[in-house]
């Protein structure tokens, strides 16, 4: 159980600045995702925590001890690489035992821990195979076992689900989550996929251009992003310019919506409102009450379980997502209703 | 049953014809120039040379005379000594250089070009350079005398033309280190840094990483490059001829002396020498490969 802190960490590679400044607190036993587009510096951050890169400035603390100067070998961390980095010339068994062998662990203890960990990752019947004879999911489990057997204080993963097919992803996600909760090990993983980050993490650190943009729980990040950039990156599609009044009214091209002042700290001025497409009701008859927008269905995308409608309202296009229990025809006149608590507002100067 | 005759089938046949046409030049060179010459050499070493008025085929007396003399074994020892020492030195230096080349350092582009220079310079030039630099009247001896390390250039320790063969080894190493580096560097690029990084996170020291992680992965490069340079070293002629220490000579030089003798019937003795070199080289290289294959199988590569 280890608490990880980054304090004013910066990393330059020659004239190139990969990380301009990051402060990050990761609680003991927490599962944190570093999320950002490729080239944003998230992998560099992970490599600095692992000790593969040395920060140009700043400190990295494990349980309040500065480890910036501790070499990789002595840092007692674990890392699962994106392409697993298994030793191709060793069997599963030898790959898994490597970390204990090089540290001079007694043979009996190695044997015991090997059996234990092979059971955990369910690789007993593959123990004499070579990495080239394994599937992607099995290779990843070997990589995880090889790391966990050394009892690392912090576990790091680089894009843990990226190389797996859809079905395996779900399996692996449950496996990682369950393992992490059972062992209570502080885990940090890097991903460029916001779904992967939300699926797995307790908290998500969004990194843009070498800076920490937001650090929050997945639902907060999704529903209350603190910039348009983050909203966009998290997959929001209904972002509209609006004029916000002190009384919590947002006036956009399609009409005026009431905001929930307990959720949005209302400040007067120009800004953007964010309507989550799954929180909008699509009605065929005009309802009573507030926050109703009139429009026409312009397009329909059918995804099986869900369906997306694009609705034109006063010159803007609003996307509505609903369970496909019914199908509304294109060209139909509709009314959209959204509850105030589902509207998020971002000020332009934020 | 009649053969279906479609245009597609005809096209396939034409493509196969094309393939054989492309393979023919190499096959011809291998079978006629190399295979034929090898058969002829073996026959000649066994006493078949009617053009010299000698035909006692099959006659093992040439091999008998050769292998029966002590000087042959001395020559063989010398040949193997030069070949093995220079191969090992070139290999060690090549590995170090290749490992350095995959890391980042200033002026890497220039260095990547520089280290390959000896590959483009012929052996004879290298030999000439060795004479100019390392000889008793060479640059290094003169400079040493100039700076007063020794009283006179002639006092400079003999490097060339001794049976220690430092000159021969220097030329081989100078020429072959870049070759080994080039081969292993290419393999290292393919292997990547990730397994080394993974090993270091798992707590392995630099030594453990090299011997347990890097080395097994670059072994194909090590084996192929050492095979090639060792085969060259064991059969090379000009360096030991010019820079060697005289009698006993290396086997290729011995063969050359037989071929150049006024008594042309000694050419059969020369052929026996050449065939002996080929035989020894193939036994060594084959065992080396067999040993390596066994290792490959043990680590699950086929």
Interface residues (C-beta under 8 A of the other chain):
Chain A: X50 X51 X52 X72 X73 X74 X75 X77 X78 X79 X81 X83 X85 X86 X87 X88 X89 X90 X91 X98 X99 X102 X103 X130 X132 X133 X146 X147 X150
Chain B: X194 X195 X197 X198 X199 X200 X201 X202 X203 X204 X205 X208 X212 X213 X216 X217 X299 X300 X301
